Amino acid sequence: MVNGLVGLAILFFIIALVLAILGARGAAGISMSIAKWLIILFVILAIISLLL
């Protein structure tokens, strides 16, 4: 099962790759955008947790 932000980001990245291969570029872009924001959120939260 998908666990945490990084797992969700990887899941959305894989979905984006599959959709891009199938030719659904709009849905692939949305999925890639979600994955990007999940990684950014993960990095921000990791930095905050290291500082506290």
N, C-alpha and C positions, 0 to 999 in steps of 0.2 A: 504494500500500500504506500501511497505517496505520503511522505512525512516532512512537514515543515515547508518553509518558503523556497528553499533550494530545490526540493523535490517537485514542488508545483511548477517552478520555473523550468525545470528540465522537462516536465510533462508538456507544458505549453510549447516549448521549443520543438519537441518531437512532433506534436500536433501540427505546428507550423511547417515543419519539413515535409510531412506527409501531404498536407494540403497544397504546398507549393509544387510537389511532384505531380499531384493530381490536377493541377492547373487552377485551383481556387486561390488566386493571388490576394483577393480582398480579405478573405477569412484568414489566410496565412499571415498577412500583415497585422491583422488585429491580434492574432495569437502571439506573434513575435513581440508586439508592443506590450502585451500583458506580461510575457516572460521577462522583458527588459525591466519593467517597473518592479516586478517581484525581486529581481536581483538587486536593483538599486535600493529597495526597501530593506532587503537582507543586509546589504553592506552598511547602510546607515544604522540599523539596529545593532549590528555586530560592533561597530565603532563605539556606539553609545554604551553598550554593555562592557566593553573593554575599559572605557574611561571611568565607569562607576565602580 
